[in-house]
Amino acid sequence: MRTGRPLLAAAALAVLTTGAAFLFGPGPGEPPAAGSAKKKTTGAPAAACTADARYPKRQLRGLWIATVKNIDWPSRTGLTPERQRAEYVKILDGAVKLRFNAVFVQVRPASDALYRSSMEPWSQYLTGTAGKDPGWDPLPFLVEEAHKRGLEFHAWFNPYRVADDTDLAKLPASHPARRHPGWTVTYDGRRYYNPGLPQVREHVVKVVTDVTKRYDVDGIHFDDYFYPYPGSGGTFDDKAAFAKYGKGQSLADWRRQNVNTLVAEVDAAVHATKGYVKFGISPFGIWRNKAQDPAGSDTTGMSAYDSIYADARAWIKAGTVDYVLPQLYWPRGFKAADYRVLAPWWARQVKGTGVDLYIGQAVYRVGARDDKAWTRPGELSAHLTLNRKYKQIEGDVYFSAKNVMDDPLGAMSRLAADHYARPALLPLIKERGGAAPARPAGLKAAGAALTWTPAQGARSYAVYRLPGSGADCHNTDARDLVAVVTAPSFTAPKPGTYLVTALDRLQHESDAATVTVR
């Protein structure tokens, strides 16, 4: 997905046209339990509240953390485990300061592993040497530290990439591509797995299932690399597999079916392993252009459907993804692919389907001088303002961590001030199950210190502070949401009526317990 490829894609378009309670936000508020503080005496009922679009109750706010080529983490190869851990924690703390609630961490950049695996070798991006044991298994730490901070953890996989060159002898002897060279295809100076082979699909499904089973991840995530992006010439030589498995289809239809089949198999395997784990994909931002297909967008860029055989509309219609996260890496007014055209187009595709839609935002482009729009500090913030018009758009994910932390032109600081003034709970995906825990019991205030009894099934707690009027709008939006904490305690920043609710791992929310801080 992102190894400089987004820059190439943009060029192609131009040519073609912490601790126990981790605080997330400013103030607080939420509901009661027997024997705790006094019963709730709020003014206007929740039904009287009109949702304020500036403070969505539920909104995914995610960060891509790329490991390929050491883009984000670790910053370079050969760091000690202690240094690797420190760098990662710094990224997470930066995400929390911006009131993000999810991270998408690349655990398998290219048929390798940033975790202990019996199926694929250790990633070179840890030690500098593919297959070399780094002396620890990073993934439990990566997941645990995210959860400590109330961040959902999505394990990001690249399904088909094998190596950045063609020499299989450079790979560890245990590498699946060394053991099964017939699984691979050489194209444009790189090695890829052949998506047309059932053995390849079986291997990818096993790898994903293994991580889902052994680690406490919240999501499985694929990027936009399916069949390789068009290169500088040559042919992706899958004719033997096509002859064997094509069954009268056109080559293009067969390739799309291969990808669709893998997506469906991964979806089924993930949910059979752990029903609450989400599965989603971040496709290239253009499905097809209207000139190619009346159902396509009014754009003139590369078509993912035709060029990399990724049919995101098919996944949406089949329900084989829980969410799609199209990479809309172009600004408003960009002729070949205008953000103002693509955001509503994707909103229409998911409408009524039950598939969530989040937008991939290109922080790495901010400040680029090849397009005047990206020299405007407010361009990204304007994207989120536009998103408010479409209720199907339920959040955004930013590429990538290094760029977000660097805050080019102050764009992320501005976006956070404009749109993330309050925390937000995660969107709910009905098919993933879950249920609200019981309301927190034993809520009490000792001065500014709020404490309560841990609720069974709760991973975190939402804290609200009601306004002076007493109007309780906590079920409507996040205007009064001041924090999401992972321990049963909170320090109130000022007097007032506070509500506390319990959240399960999917963030189904309990009734509220109430307490007054004097």
N, C-alpha and C positions, 0 to 999 in steps of 0.2 A: 504494500500500500504506500509506504512513505519512506522512500530512500532517495529522494530527489525526484521520484516519479511524478508527484504533483506538479513540480515545475515543468517537467516534460509535457505533462497533460495540458497545462495552461498554454505552453508554447504551441502544442498541437492544435488547440482550440483557435489560437490566434491565426495560425496558418489556415485552418479550415474555415475560417470566417474572420489534649493529650494527657494523659493521666486518667484518673477515674472518671472525671466529668469534663469532656472536651467541649468548650464553648464554640458555637457556630455563629452567633449573632449578638446584637446589642441587648435589648431588655428581656422579659419573660411572660408566661401565662399558662394555666390548665386545671382539671377536675378532682373530686373528693372520695374519701373512703370513710367507713364508719370509724368513729373515734378520732378522726384527724381533726383538722380545723373546722370552722363553721361551714354549714351548707352554702352552696352557691346562691348568691343573691344578685344576679346580674339584671341589668335593665332590659334593653330591647332584646327580644328573642332572636335566635340565629336566623329565623325565617325573614326577619326584617332587614337583614344585611344584604347589600348589593356587592357582588364580588368586585374587588379593585384589581384591575389587570396588572398593576405595578407589583403586586405581591401575590403571585400564584401560589396556591396551597401546595400543589404538587408540580414539580418541574425537575427533570434530570439535568444536572450540571456536571459534565464529565471532562476528564483530562486523559488524553492519550499519552502514555509513557512508552516511548519507542526504545527498544534495546538493539535493534539491527544497526550495525555500524556505530554502535555506542552514541546514537543520536541524543538520547536523554539520560539513560541509566544503564549500567554504570557509565560515568563520564569517559572512562577509558578502560582498557583491559589491564589486568594484573593488579588491580587494587586489592588491598586486604579486605577480608570480610567485614571488619569493623568500619573501614572507610566506605565500602559499598552500602552498609546499613545506614551510615550517617547521611550519605547523599540521598538515599531514598526517603528517609524521614524528613529531610529538608524539603523535598518536593511535596510530600504529603502535607506538611505544615503550611506550605505556600498555598496549596489547593484549599485548605480549610479556611485560611484567611480571606480567600475570595468567596467563601461560602459555597464551594462545590460539594457534591455529595456522591461522586462516583469516580473511580479510576479504571482505565482500560490499559492493562499492563501486558506488553508483548512477551509471552513466555515461550513462544516457538517461532523464531524469525524465519528459519529455513531448515525444516526437518532436523532440528536440534532442540535442546531443552535447557531452559534456565531453572530446571528443577531436576531432582534425581529420577531418572527414567531407565527402565529396563529395555525400552524399545528404540530410543534414539540417543545419540551422544550428547555430552555436555556442550553447550554453546561456546564458540570461540570468543564471544563478546564478554565472557566473564574473565577468563585467564589469558586470552590471546592465542590459545591453542585449542582447536576443536578436539573434544573428547577428554580433555584434562579435567580431573575432579577439582573443583574449587575449594574443597575442604568443608563445605557446608551445603545444605539444601536451602536456597534462598526463598522458595515459594511459601513455606509456612510463615516466615517472617513478613514477607510482602503482604500476604493476606491479613495476618493478625494486626499489623500496624495500621492498615487501612481501616479495619473494623474498629480498632481502638478509637479512631477519630470519626467514626460514624460514616465512613466512606464505603460504598458498595464496591466490590472487587470483581471486575470482569477479566478473565484470562483470554488474552488476544493471541490467536493462532494465524499463521499463514499456511494455507492448506497444501499448496503445490510447489513452492519454491524449494530447490535442493541446494544450489551453490551458485556463487557469483562468477564461476568460471566453468570450463568444460571438463577439467581433469579430475575424474573420480578418484584417482590414486591419491589426491591430496586430502581426501576425506578419511576419517578414522576407519579402520578395518571393520568395525562393528556397524558402520552406518548402513541403513537400509538400502541406500542407492548403490553401495559397494557390493552388498550381498545380492541385490536384484537390479543389475544395470539395465535390464530390459524394461524396467518400470519407467525409465527416464527418457527424456527427449532433449537434445541440444538445440538451443535457439538463441540467436543474437548474442553469442558468447557466454551463455549461461546454461545451467542444467535445471530442468523442471521435471516433476513427476507428470506422467501422462494421465490426464483426467479420464481418458476413455477406458482405462483398465480397471476391472472390478477389484483387482488385488490392491491397487492404489487407494481406491475408496475405502476398502476394508481396513487398510493400515491407518488412514487418517481418522476413521471412526474409532478405532481402537485407541489411538493416541489421545483423542479428545475425551473418550470415555474414561480412560485411566486417570486423567487429571480431575475430571468431574467427581470420580469416585473417591480419590485419595486426599483431595484438598478441599478446604471449606470455601470454594469460590461461589460467587453469586451469579456469575454469568459466563457464557462462552461466546467469544466474539471473533468473527472473521473480518478481514479487511477486503480491499477491492481487487486483490490479485487472484484471478482465476486462470483462464488461459492467459499467456503473457501479453502485455501491451505490445502493439505493433512496433517492431524494431527497425533496424536499418536495412532490412532486406532478408532474403532467405525464407524458408518455409518451416513451419512447425510440423515436423514429420511424424504424423500419427496415422499414416495411411494403412499400416498393417492392422492396427487396432480397429480402424474404421471398417476395413474389409471384413474383419471377424465379427464385429458387434453392431455395425451400422444398420443392418436390417432394412435396407431400402430407403432410409432417410437421406436427406441432403447432409453434407458434411456439417454445415452450420447448425442445422436442427439437431443433429446427433451430438455435437459439442455442447449445445445448450442443455440437452437432456442429461448429459453426463454431469454437468454442474448442478442441475436441478435435483438429480438423484442423490448426489453427495449431500446437498443441503437438507433434503428430506431425511436421509439416513442419520445425519448428525443430530438433527432436531429430535428424531425419535429416540436415539440413543441417550442423549443428554437428559431428556425428560423421563425416560425409563429408569435412569440411574438415580436422579434426584429431581423430583417433579417441580421443585421451587426454583431450580436454576434456569435462568433466562438464556435464550440463544438468539443472537442477532448478527446482522451483517451491515458493513458500511460500504455500499456500492459507489462506483464512480457516479458523479452527479447527474449525468445525462443518460437516461435509459435509451431513448431513441429520439431523433428529431422529427418534427412534424412533417418535413419533406419526405421522410422515409416511411412514416406511419402516422395516420391521422390521430392516433392515440398518443403520439409523442409530444414533446415540449416544443415550444416555438424558439428553438435554438439551432445552431449550425455547427456544433462541435462533434467530437468523437462520440460514437454511440457504443455504450457498453454492451448492448444486445448484439451488435454486429461485429465489434472489434475484439472483445474479450469474452463473449458468449455468456455474459452474466444477465439473466432475465429477472430483474428484481420484481417486476410486476407479477411474474409467475409465482414467486415465493410468497408475495403478499396474498394473491388470490388463493393459493393452496394452503395458506396458514402455516407454512413450514419455517417461519421465523416469528419470534415474539416482537421484534422491532426491526426497523430499517433505519439506517443512519447515513443518508446520502452525503457525500462530500461536496458541498456547494462552495467550492474554493474560488469563487469569482465574485466580484463586487457588483453593486447596483450599476446599471448602465453599460456593463460589458456586453458588447453586441452579440458575440457568439454564444454567450451563456449568462444572461442577466439574472442576478439573484432574485429580482422582483418577479421574474417569470418562473424560475425553478422552484422556489419555496411553495407557492400555491399549487404548482403542478403536482409536487409530491404529496401535498396535503389532500388533494383530490384522490390520489391513488389509494390512500389508506382509509379514507372515509367509510365508516360502517363496517370495516373488516375486523376490528379487534387487534390489528397490528399497530404497535406504537410507532410514532415517527419522531426522531430527533434529528437535528441538523449538524453536520460536520462543518466546523468553522476554521478558516485558515489563518490562524494567528501568525504563522510563518511567513505569510505574504505581506503583513503590515509593514509599511515603510518601503516596500519595493518600488523602485522608480520606473518600472516598465509600464505601470498603469497609474495614472494620476489619482484614481479613487483610493488606492492603498496608501497614499501619502496623507490622507485625511484621518486624524486620530479617532474620529467618531464613526468611521465606516462600519466596524463590527457592531458597535452599539446600535446603529441604525438597522442592522439585520434583525436584531432581537426585537426592536420596536415593530418592525414589519411583521415578525412572527406572531405578535399578539393578535393580529387580524384573523389568524387561522387556528381554531381550537385544536385541530389535529396535531399541531406542532407542540410537542410536550417537553422540549428541552433541546440542549445543545451540547456538543462535545468539541473540545478545542485541540488542534494539532499545532504544536505538541508541547510537552511539559517545559522544555528549555525556553521556547519562545514565550510561553505564558509567564514564566518567572522573570524573563528579561523585560517584559512589559514594553515592547516597542512603541514609541510615540505616546506612552501612557495609555494605550488603547484598552488594555485589560483593566487598569484601574478605573478608567472612565466607564467601561461596560459594567463592572461590578457596582459602581456607585449608581448607575442608571437603572440597573435591572436586578441586582442581587443585594439590595439593601437589607433584606430579611432572608433567613434560611428558607429552604423549601423541603418538603417531604418528597420521596420518590414517587413517580407515577405507579399506579397499580395495574398489573396485568392479570386479569381475572383467571385466565387458564393456568396460572402458576400456583393457584391455591392460596393457602395461608388464611389466617383469621386473627382478628384483633385479640390481644391478651385481655385479661381482666384489668379494670382500672387500678391504678396504683393504690395500695392500701397504706395506712399509717402515715399519710403525708402530714408533716408538721414543720413549723418554722421556729428556729431558735435564733432570734435576731434576724440576720440576713441569710442564715444557713437553712436551706430547705433539705429535708431528707424524707425518704419513704422506703417501704419494704419492696425489695425486688419482685417484679411481677413474673409469674411463670410464663415462659415463652417470649419474654421481651428481650430484644437485643438492644434497644435504646428507648429514650423517652423524649417527648417534645414538651417544651416549657413555654408557656404563653404568659403575657402580662396584660390584663385588661385595661382599657383606658379609664379615665376618671369617671366617665358616664356610666361605666359598668356594662356597656353593650358587649355582648359575647358573640363575636363573629369568627371564632376559631374554627368552626366547621366550614366556613365560606372561603376564606383566603388566609394568607400568612401575615396580615398586617400586624398582628399582635404576637407572632411567633418570634421568640428571642433566642432560643437555643435548642439544639438537639444534643443530648448528652448520653453517654454510654454507661454511666454509673448512677445509682439511685440517690443522687445529691446534686445540689446546685446552689450557687451563691447569688442571691438576688441583688441586682445593682442598685435598686431603689425600692422604697415602700410601694405597696399596691396589692391588688388581688392577682394571685398567680394560679394558673391551671397547669396540671401535669397529666399527660397521657402516656400510655405504654404503647410501644411499636414492636411488632414482630419483625423478622428479618426482611420481609417484603414491605414493611411499613404500613400494614393495616393498623389502624389507630383505635385505641380503646376509648371508652367514655373518660371524662375528665374528673380528676380530683382537684379540690380547690383549697387554697389556704391564703390567709392575709398576712402580709408582712408589714409591720408597723414601724 
